[in-house]
Amino acid sequence: MPDRIVMLPGGVLVWVETKKPKGGALSAVQKHRHKQLRALGQRVCVCWTAAQVDRLMDELAGESGRVCACTGDTDTGAHTHTGAK
């Protein structure tokens, strides 16, 4: 399972995987679990830097009832933090 679960009022739930900016990689098991969670309609974000985590938390806290549109390529572990959705 991802490293953190963010639960906020209004039913906002985001699974957050954190990785080291250099050398951090998603394992095959992590990629598989992320795929399973997304198939269940869950939002999964992979953050590679503290700045990405901070930005995610700011958006989740500041967007009353709106969730950031984190997407991730589960094959490469690439993270795209695209902002509010």
C-alpha positions in Angstrom: 0.0 0.0 0.0 1.2 3.6 -0.6 3.1 5.3 2.2 0.3 7.7 3.3 -3.4 8.0 3.1 -4.8 11.6 3.1 -8.4 11.8 4.3 -10.1 15.2 4.4 -13.7 16.4 5.1 -16.1 15.9 2.2 -14.9 12.4 1.4 -11.6 13.4 -0.1 -9.2 10.4 0.0 -5.8 10.3 -1.7 -3.2 7.6 -1.5 0.3 9.1 -1.6 3.5 7.3 -2.4 6.7 9.2 -1.6 10.0 8.5 -3.3 13.5 9.9 -3.1 14.2 12.4 -5.9 17.3 10.6 -6.9 17.3 6.9 -7.1 13.8 6.4 -5.8 11.8 4.0 -7.9 8.5 2.2 -7.7 8.8 -1.5 -7.2 6.8 -3.9 -9.4 4.5 -4.6 -6.4 3.9 -0.9 -5.9 3.1 -0.4 -9.5 0.6 -3.3 -9.4 -1.0 -2.0 -6.2 -1.4 1.5 -7.7 -3.0 0.0 -10.7 -5.4 -1.9 -8.5 -6.3 1.2 -6.5 -6.9 3.3 -9.6 -9.1 0.5 -11.1 -11.2 0.9 -7.9 -11.6 4.6 -8.7 -9.1 5.7 -6.1 -6.7 8.6 -6.6 -3.1 7.7 -6.2 -0.3 10.2 -6.3 3.5 9.6 -6.4 5.5 12.5 -5.1 9.2 12.7 -5.7 10.1 15.9 -3.9 9.0 17.6 -0.7 7.8 20.5 -2.9 5.4 18.2 -4.7 4.1 16.9 -1.3 3.7 20.5 -0.1 1.9 21.6 -3.3 -0.4 18.5 -3.1 -1.3 19.3 0.5 -1.9 23.0 -0.2 -4.2 22.1 -3.1 -6.2 19.5 -1.1 -6.6 21.9 1.9 -7.4 25.0 -0.1 -9.7 23.6 -2.8 -12.9 23.2 -0.8 -14.2 19.8 -2.0 -12.0 19.8 -5.1 -9.1 17.4 -5.5 -5.8 17.8 -7.3 -5.5 15.9 -10.6 -2.4 13.8 -9.8 -1.7 11.3 -12.5 1.1 8.8 -12.6 2.5 6.4 -15.2 2.5 3.1 -13.4 5.0 1.6 -15.8 7.7 4.2 -15.3 6.7 5.7 -12.0 6.6 9.1 -13.6 4.6 11.7 -11.7 2.6 14.5 -13.1 1.1 16.9 -10.6 -1.3 18.8 -12.8 -3.1 21.0 -10.3 -6.7 21.3 -9.3 -9.4 19.4 -11.2 
